[in-house]
Amino acid sequence: MGDRTFHAPAVVLQQRAEGIEGAVALIPDVVSMNQNAVGCSGCRTTDGLQNSRWGIPQGHPNVTTFPSAADVELSGTLPVLSFGLMDYVTEQHVYFRHPNDGSMQRTLLSAPGGDCVRLRYGYQLRLQADGAADERLMYQQAATSLWRQSSIGSDLLSHPKPQMSPMVAIANRSYAAAVAFRPHTGFDTEGAFVEFELGGQQVGGLRSMQGAPGSIVYSRIFNSPWWNTAHMALGMYAWSQTQYAGGSAKGEANSQADRDPLDLRRRALLMVNFTLASPRAPDGQGLWSTNCYFNESTRSCSVWAGALHEIPDSVPYDRHILPNPIWRPVHSSWFDAAGCSKTAALLLRFLDQADPIDRSQLAPRVLQFVTKYADWLLSEIGMDGSIAAWFKMADGASDGTVAVPVEWLRFNSHGGVHAWFLAELYRHTNTGAYLDAARSLGEFLLREILPQQRWADFETFYSCSEKPEASYDARSGQWPRNTLSMIWAVDGLVSLHELDKGNGSSDWLGAAERVSDYMSLYQAVWSPETLGSPASAYVFGGFTSQNSDSEWLDARQSNAAEALLRVGLQAGRVDLLERGAAALRAGFALVTDQRGVMNGVFPVQNLPPSAGRPFVPAGLEPENIDHEGIPQLPARSGPDWGEVGALSAAGTFLKELGGVYIDIARNMSVGVDGVAVASVVFDDDQGGRRIGIELVNLIGSSSLPAAPFVDTFEVPLKVVGIGPGSDHVSIEVNGRLQIVASVADLRLGRAIIQVFNA
C-alpha cells in the first residue's frame, strides 16, 4: 500500500476463531510523514502504461519526496505487518509495486546546508487480547484512534480550510453556475438545465455536460447509482426553503422569489416530474430507464438506457475473466436495480421534506411510481436476501417480455440501497412485506458482506479499475472493496434500526457503526504535503473510491457525509458527526474560485488549453484529483458528482444539524458551516436559562489571512436535549448576548445567530 492511498492508514489483523481471539493494528504516524519528508531524485515513478494525461506541473519535475509504504503478508508461516520508507512504482489502475531485485535503490537529497539526511518515521502499535475492555473490532478502534490523534482528524475540523465561504454564498454562486453551464458554445444553445415535455408532463433536468457530443456524460440526465437527478432535486428544494437564503435572515413574510432567487423550488419539482415520467422497462413492470440523452434539436430524450453497463450475450459469464471490451454504452439495454432503488429512496426523502402543499400533490404520484417498482423488486430478492445487480429483457414462456437477472455480478453488495428504499417505503405505506424484504436484505449484508468486508459493487469491477469478479489478493487477504456500497449499507441499516429499535431484532445500528468505521478508513484524516509540489489540493475530510484506485476528494464524499450524519445521530457518536461535517466541507474544496488558490486549498484549478483538459468555470468542480496515482487534475463528469451533489448534502446537514449543532443531553456539539465550537456552557437556574457558546470563525481574517470572507454571516443554530423548564433560552456567542429563542425554535433549527469577522 503506497502512501498515495494513505487516507487513514492502518494495517489490521484480527482473529476470532478456533478458541483464539486477538488483534493487532499498525497505524503509521502521518503527522511525522509531513514533518520529516526527505527529497528524492527518481522516486515515485510510474510504469509505461500509466495514464499521465492532465498531470499538474510540478515545481521540480524530477524531484519528489521519498515515499512511505505499508504491507501485510499472510502467505508465510506467520503474518508479517510492515511499515516504513520505501519507493514504489505506480501501476495502472491503481496498484503499487516494489521489485526486490535491487532496481529500487535510491539516492536521497541532502538537507539544506549539506547536512546529513535524517530519516524519521513513526507509528502506533495497538494490541488486543481476549477479554479486552474495548469490545469493538480492531479496525473500529484504529479508525477512532486516527480521528482522535493530535493534529489530524477532529483537530483539523476545528482549523481553517477547506471551506472558504458560508454555504449559502457557495449555494448562490454554484447553483447559478451549474444551471447556466455550457462547455461547447458551438453545440449548446442553452445552459445545462433544460425544460421540456415528457409523457404529457412538463419536466426538467440538470444535464451532465462533459466531453463532446456522443460522450456518455454529454447532455445526459441521469438517475444512476452515481449521478442522480433525484438527489440534486432534493438539495435544490431544501435550499429553496431555507430562511436565510442570500446570506441574511428572512422572515416568514418574505416572498418565495426573495427566498429563492434562482427558482430552485420550481426546478426541483420539474426534476421530480422527469423521474416520474421516465419510461418503464419493456416488460411494463417495475424497472425504468434511468439515463436520458437530451437532444437539443428535438428537445426530447432521443435515447434512453436502463444502465451504464452492458456485456454482450456472446461473452459467457465467467467470474475469472474480465470481459473485453467491457461495455459502458450509450444505448445499454440492461437495467440497473441499484440506480432505481437509490432514486426511489430519494423520492421518498423528497416527500418527507416537502412542504404540505407540495407533498399533497406529489405523494400519490410518487407512491404509485415507487410501489410498482417495489412490488417487482420483492419478486427478485432471493431466499438468502441477495438480488442481482443488473437485469435484461427476455422472451417469457407465456407472458411476453420479462426481466431476467444478468449473471455478471450476481453476487454483490448492493443490498443496502434496496433495504434503504424498502424500509422507507414501509414507513410510508405500513406494508409489512416491504419491511420483511428489507430485513432479509440486511441479514444478507450481516452474513455475507460484513464478516470479510466483501464490498463488491458495480464500481469495484466495472469502472475505471477493471478486474475479474473473482479477484482476491491471497498475499494480503484483501478482497476488492468499494465505498459506494458501504455508503448504501449505512443508509439501509440505519433505516432498519429506526423501524426496528427496541423490538429485539438484529443489531442494525451496531452493524451500521461497523460499516461506518470501516468506510472511515477511506476518508482523509489529514492533508499530505508529500505527494506533490504543489500539493494538488487540501484533501482533509475527502473520500476515495476503493482499495484499487488512488483519487482523493472524490465527489462521493457528499453521499458519505449524509450517511455518516444519519448513523452519528442515531448512535450518539460525535466522531461520526464530525466526520460527516468534514466530508461535507471537503465537497467544496475543488470549486473553481481564485480564493482557493490564494488560501492554498486548490492551487491549480485549470490547465493550459494545450493539455486538452476541459476548462472548469468558476463555481463548478471536477469530480476528484490525483485519480491515477500522480499529481493530476481530472475533468468534470456531472453536477451531482461535484458541487451540486455537495450542495444537496449541505441542504440535508443544515436541516438536520443547522450550522451549529448542540445536544445538551448527550454532551455533543459540532460546527458545520464555517465555524468550530470551542465550548458550550448550559446554565439552567432560577434566574433563567442560558447557553454560552464559544465559536471560532474558520473563514474570517484570522483563519484565512490571504483571502478571508470578511462579512458577518449567519448560521442556523440547532439545540436539542434541553430538559423541562422555561420555554425561552438566552443565547450568548463569544460572551455577547445575541438572541433569546424558544426551546421549540432551537430544536427545529430556526434560531439564527451571527458570526462576526475575526
Number of C-alpha atoms within 10 A of each C-alpha: 19 24 23 24 23 23 25 21 25 23 19 19 20 16 14 11 8 6 7 9 14 17 17 19 20 21 22 25 17 26 18 13 20 16 13 15 19 20 19 19 16 18 22 23 16 19 12 10 10 16 16 14 14 21 19 24 15 15 11 11 11 12 18 24 22 24 22 22 21 20 16 18 15 15 12 8 7 8 12 13 17 12 19 15 16 18 25 23 17 24 18 19 19 21 19 22 14 15 10 8 7 8 8 15 12 14 12 20 17 14 12 8 6 8 8 11 13 11 11 13 18 13 15 13 13 15 13 17 13 12 9 11 8 9 11 11 19 21 22 20 16 27 24 17 15 24 25 15 15 12 15 20 27 21 14 18 27 22 18 21 24 27 23 27 21 21 24 23 14 18 25 18 15 23 20 16 19 27 20 15 24 19 19 14 10 7 11 16 11 13 17 22 19 22 16 18 15 19 12 8 13 15 22 24 29 29 27 25 26 23 18 13 14 11 14 20 21 19 28 27 30 30 28 23 23 20 25 25 28 30 27 28 29 28 23 28 24 24 27 24 19 19 19 20 21 16 17 16 19 16 10 9 7 10 10 13 11 14 23 21 14 19 15 22 22 16 24 27 22 21 28 24 23 25 28 23 19 18 18 17 21 17 18 13 16 20 26 28 27 27 28 23 24 21 14 16 9 9 13 16 19 12 15 21 23 31 30 26 21 24 20 11 8 6 10 12 15 13 16 11 13 16 19 9 10 15 16 15 15 22 19 20 20 23 29 25 27 26 28 28 28 23 25 30 24 22 25 21 17 26 20 13 16 19 12 11 8 13 15 12 11 19 18 10 13 20 19 12 19 24 18 14 20 26 15 15 21 17 10 16 18 13 11 12 19 22 26 23 23 24 22 21 18 14 12 12 8 7 8 11 16 19 23 17 19 19 15 20 21 15 16 22 31 26 30 28 33 31 31 29 29 33 30 25 23 17 17 14 11 12 13 12 15 24 23 16 23 31 24 20 30 26 19 20 27 19 12 18 18 18 9 11 19 20 25 23 24 25 20 26 22 21 14 15 18 17 19 17 24 13 14 12 10 11 13 15 13 15 18 21 22 26 28 27 26 29 24 26 32 29 28 30 33 29 25 26 23 15 15 17 14 9 8 7 11 17 15 24 21 16 20 30 22 18 21 24 20 20 25 28 24 25 30 28 32 26 22 23 17 22 21 22 17 18 22 28 28 24 28 26 33 34 30 28 23 21 19 23 22 27 25 30 30 25 32 26 33 33 24 28 31 27 25 30 25 21 25 22 15 15 15 15 16 19 18 25 28 25 27 30 27 30 30 30 28 27 36 30 26 30 23 23 19 15 19 23 16 15 20 19 25 23 20 20 22 19 17 10 9 7 12 10 18 19 16 19 17 15 21 25 29 26 25 27 26 25 23 28 30 25 23 22 24 22 19 22 20 29 30 28 26 27 30 30 29 28 28 25 31 29 25 19 22 23 20 18 28 28 26 25 25 25 20 17 11 12 11 18 22 23 26 27 28 29 24 21 19 14 12 19 12 15 14 16 10 8 7 13 18 18 20 18 20 17 20 24 26 28 27 24 16 15 20 22 13 12 18 20 21 16 16 15 22 21 27 26 24 26 26 19 14 19 10 8 13 13 12 16 21 18 22 19 18 15 10 11 13 14 15 16 16 15 22 16 15 23 21 17 23 21 22 24 19 16 19 14 18 17
